[in-house]
Amino acid sequence: MNPSGLATFAEILQATGPYGLVAVLGWAFWRINEKKDRELKALHERIVAFAEAQTAAIIKVEAALVALRDAIEDMHDR
C-alpha cells in the first residue's frame, strides 16, 4: 500500500470514527465468509458426486451377487 493510500485510509477513519473501522472489518469478515461458503459448496458437490458413484457401484455389486446366488441355486436344483 502506498503512503498516500495510508493517508487516505487514516482520513476516512478520522472522519467516520470507530464506526468506519467496524464497517470495514464487517465487510472484510463478510468477504472471507463468502469465499469460504463457495469453497464449502464446491466440496459438498464433490462429496455428493462421490456418494452417487459409490451407491451406483454398490447396486451393481449387489445385483451381481444376487445373480450369482440364483445361478448357484439353479445348479443345486438340477
Secondary structure, 3 states (H helix, E strand, C coil): CCHHHHHHHHHHHHHHCHHHHHHHHHHHHHHHHHHHHHHHHHHHHHHHHHHHHHHHHHHHHHHHHHHHHHHHHHHHHC
